[in-house]
Amino acid sequence: MSTHYKLDDQAQKFNSQSKVKLTDLLSRINKEKKIERKRNLALSVAAVSAVAVFGIILTL
């Protein structure tokens, strides 16, 4: 009986610690989306720049 009480107590502590707010998840997703957009933009600019430089070198 005492082991059952200990397991219930530990399960209750785990449940109280594992709660996640939806607003926290949504804000984290939005932050990750912004970071991903910036990375994609930087990669696109780098690719366009590389093509432009390569094209200029070919025309010389």
Residue frames as qw, qx, qy, qz and C-alpha x, y, z in Angstrom:
[[0.000, 0.885, 0.466, 0.000, 0.00, 0.00, 0.00],
 [0.299, -0.797, 0.090, 0.517, 2.84, 2.40, 0.77],
 [0.396, -0.119, 0.589, 0.695, 4.45, 1.78, -2.63],
 [0.196, 0.652, 0.656, 0.324, 1.16, 2.62, -4.31],
 [0.158, -0.931, -0.220, 0.246, 1.09, 5.93, -2.46],
 [0.396, -0.557, 0.356, 0.638, 4.67, 6.72, -3.51],
 [0.358, 0.203, 0.687, 0.599, 3.91, 5.98, -7.16],
 [0.070, 0.827, 0.541, 0.138, 0.80, 8.15, -7.08],
 [0.281, -0.861, -0.020, 0.423, 2.76, 10.97, -5.49],
 [0.395, -0.327, 0.519, 0.684, 5.50, 10.75, -8.13],
 [0.278, 0.461, 0.710, 0.454, 2.96, 10.57, -10.95],
 [0.042, -0.916, -0.390, 0.086, 1.22, 13.67, -9.61],
 [0.322, -0.720, 0.218, 0.575, 4.53, 15.57, -9.47],
 [0.388, -0.022, 0.664, 0.639, 5.35, 14.49, -13.03],
 [0.182, 0.684, 0.654, 0.268, 1.94, 15.59, -14.32],
 [0.129, -0.933, -0.199, 0.272, 2.25, 19.01, -12.71],
 [0.342, -0.591, 0.400, 0.611, 5.69, 19.54, -14.24],
 [0.372, 0.090, 0.746, 0.545, 4.74, 18.33, -17.74],
 [0.271, 0.804, 0.500, -0.170, 1.94, 20.82, -18.36],
 [0.352, -0.033, 0.334, 0.874, 2.64, 23.10, -21.29],
 [0.267, 0.655, 0.315, -0.633, 0.72, 26.23, -22.13],
 [0.619, 0.562, 0.494, 0.238, -0.59, 26.53, -25.65],
 [0.159, 0.987, -0.012, -0.023, 0.42, 30.17, -25.88],
 [0.417, -0.683, 0.534, 0.272, 4.03, 29.24, -25.05],
 [0.660, 0.095, 0.676, 0.314, 4.04, 26.65, -27.82],
 [0.454, 0.801, 0.364, 0.144, 2.54, 29.06, -30.34],
 [0.048, -0.967, 0.213, 0.132, 5.04, 31.79, -29.48],
 [0.543, -0.445, 0.638, 0.317, 7.91, 29.32, -29.82],
 [0.632, 0.400, 0.606, 0.269, 6.60, 28.22, -33.22],
 [0.277, 0.948, 0.156, 0.034, 6.33, 31.84, -34.38],
 [0.276, -0.832, 0.419, 0.236, 9.90, 32.57, -33.25],
 [0.617, -0.146, 0.698, 0.333, 11.17, 29.51, -35.12],
 [0.546, 0.671, 0.472, 0.170, 9.27, 30.56, -38.24],
 [0.080, 0.988, -0.093, -0.095, 10.86, 34.03, -38.12],
 [0.432, -0.610, 0.600, 0.285, 14.33, 32.53, -37.73],
 [0.648, 0.179, 0.688, 0.273, 13.68, 30.12, -40.62],
 [0.416, 0.865, 0.276, 0.045, 12.48, 32.99, -42.85],
 [0.104, -0.920, 0.328, 0.187, 15.66, 34.94, -42.11],
 [0.553, -0.330, 0.706, 0.294, 17.81, 31.91, -42.91],
 [0.612, 0.481, 0.597, 0.195, 15.95, 31.29, -46.16],
 [0.245, 0.966, 0.065, -0.051, 16.31, 34.93, -47.14],
 [0.281, -0.773, 0.510, 0.250, 20.04, 34.90, -46.40],
 [0.615, -0.046, 0.735, 0.281, 20.48, 31.70, -48.41],
 [0.524, 0.718, 0.447, 0.103, 18.52, 33.16, -51.32],
 [0.068, 0.975, -0.161, -0.136, 20.58, 36.36, -51.30],
 [0.441, -0.551, 0.649, 0.284, 23.78, 34.33, -51.22],
 [0.641, 0.246, 0.688, 0.234, 22.64, 32.18, -54.14],
 [0.404, 0.876, 0.257, 0.049, 21.59, 35.17, -56.25],
 [0.138, -0.907, 0.345, 0.200, 24.86, 36.93, -55.45],
 [0.570, -0.297, 0.702, 0.305, 26.88, 33.89, -56.44],
 [0.597, 0.520, 0.571, 0.216, 25.02, 33.62, -59.75],
 [0.203, 0.976, 0.054, -0.048, 25.50, 37.34, -60.40],
 [0.301, -0.759, 0.515, 0.261, 29.23, 37.19, -59.66],
 [0.628, -0.014, 0.723, 0.288, 29.61, 34.08, -61.81],
 [0.509, 0.733, 0.434, 0.120, 27.76, 35.80, -64.64],
 [0.034, 0.974, -0.171, -0.143, 29.94, 38.90, -64.39],
 [0.467, -0.521, 0.649, 0.299, 33.08, 36.77, -64.46],
 [0.641, 0.284, 0.670, 0.242, 31.86, 34.93, -67.57],
 [0.394, 0.882, 0.257, 0.032, 31.19, 38.17, -69.42],
 [0.190, -0.878, 0.331, 0.290, 34.72, 39.46, -68.87]]
